[in-house]
Amino acid sequence: MIGYFGPAGTFTHQALLTVSGAEATPYTTVAGVLDAVRSGEVEAGLVPIENSVEGGVTATLDNLALGGNPLVIVREVLLPVSFVLAVRPGVELADVKRIITHPHAHAQTRDWVRLTLPDAQVTEGGSTAAAAAEVADPASRYDGAICARVAADLYGLDCVATDVADNPDAVTRFVLVRKPGALPEPTGADKTTLVAYMYADHSGALLEILEQFAMRGVNLTRIESRPTKKMFGEYCFSIDAEGHIGEPRLRGTLKGLHRICREVTFLGSYPRADQVRPKIARGFTADEYEAAEVWMDGLLGRTSHERSR
């Protein structure tokens, strides 16, 4: 059983359909999904974590960092954000005067509506799926919903416009999370997600964290500061880095962070959805790390077997 941020017909539901045919249960909040995973109500949960237009999804970032028992990411999904304008059968594009949608969808389609339907009024609601359900009601005062195609299909609506977006290249990233256990094996195209907490706010504190990645040739794909919610002005850093904890350079990075940070929360190593392999600079490959260990073993007069004990 997989939980997901619902209701049915949302982009999270659409993303889920690309990764699993397992029985799924929608939850009304991101926290509800993650709490269900923690309690064992579901085996895994799919939630949005990042959007190329709106940035990080704070509900997910904060719950993974601060929400209770640890969870780890085991997979990510990238879904192009392609909205449609859905209407009841028989309604034409020129007839659409009142539109309902989710605030994030409105933010990503505002210019399209202004240029295509300049006289239309837009109302923001709880979700794009709920907007489609509202428009499907024959008694609804709304003529159209900006939503995912899966929602239009679910509620029997017609699409009078597709690719409704101000940014046609917008993408939302989703993550599948489970309780800690065996990690996915390294693929050579992986990400590691973690949260780093400073001991104290001081000049150069962020630089100290970033140096742990830079000195080992580890590239970051995302870094965001988030309040710890304990004290005003106290922040932690949510980070995605290229590579897998099974690689020496990532293990060394996490060890370095553990030494200099008050706390490091490991949130998983997992395959990249885009399958992009990192460009590892000379001196940072696994073979070069092993060669350095062998050299050191020789200086210390020990064997690799003695090192591993």
C-alpha positions, 0 to 999 in steps of 0.5 A, a space after each residue: 500500500 502506498 500513500 500519496 498527497 491527494 486527492 485523486 486527480 492531483 499531479 501527485 496522483 499522476 506521478 504515482 501512476 508512473 511508478 507503481 501499480 500498487 494499491 494507493 491511498 490519498 491523504 489530504 496533507 503531506 504530513 498525513 502521508 508521512 505520518 502514515 508511513 511512520 505509523 506503518 499504515 502504508 509501506 511508502 508515501 509519495 509527496 512533492 518536494 520541489 518545483 522548478 518555478 515555485 522552489 522547494 515544497 516547505 511542507 515536505 522539507 520541514 516534515 522530513 527534517 523535523 516531523 518525528 521518526 526518521 524516513 528516507 527517500 528511495 526514489 524520485 520522480 520528475 513530472 512535467 507540469 502541464 495544466 489543462 483548462 477543463 470544462 463541462 461537455 458542450 462549453 467552449 473556450 470563449 464561454 469560460 468566464 469563471 475559473 477555479 484552480 489551486 494557488 500554485 497552479 494559478 501562479 504558474 498560469 496567470 499570464 496565460 489566463 490574462 492573454 487568452 481569457 482577459 475577462 475571466 475571473 480566477 478563484 483559488 481553491 484547495 486543489 486542482 483535483 477539487 477544482 475539477 470536481 467542482 466544475 463537473 457539478 452541473 450546478 457549479 458557478 464555475 465554467 472551467 478548472 485549471 488542473 491536471 489532465 488526470 483530473 479532467 479524465 477522472 471527472 468526465 470533463 473536456 479539455 478546451 486548452 492544453 499546455 496551459 502554463 506560463 513556463 512550458 518547461 516547468 517540472 515538479 519533483 516528487 519523492 517516494 519515502 519509506 522507513 529506514 532500511 536497506 538503501 537502493 544500490 548505487 547506480 552511478 547516477 544518484 542523489 543524496 539528501 540530508 539536513 545539516 544543523 549548525 552548532 551556532 550562527 556565526 560568520 563562515 558557518 555556511 562556508 564550513 558546511 559547503 567546504 565539506 562538499 567542495 574539498 571532496 569534489 561533490 556537486 550540490 543540486 539543491 540547497 535551501 535554508 529552513 527555520 528550525 522552528 525552535 528559535 527565531 533566526 535559527 536555520 538548518 540547511 536542506 541539501 541534495 548532493 550528487 552521489 551515493 553514500 556508498 561512494 567514498 567521497 560521499 561517505 567522507 563528506 557526511 563524516 566531515 559534516 558530522 564532525 562540524 555540525 550539531 546534527 546531520 539528518 540523512 534522508 537517503 541515497 537513491 537513483 536520479 530520475 534524469 539518470 545524469 551521471 556526475 562529472 567526478 574530477 581527478 582525485 575523487 573517484 572510488 579507485 583513487 580513494 582505494 589507491 590512497 588507502 592502499 598507500 596508507 596501509 603500506 605506510 602503516 605496515 598493515 593489510 587491507 584486511 586489517 584495515 576493514 576489521 
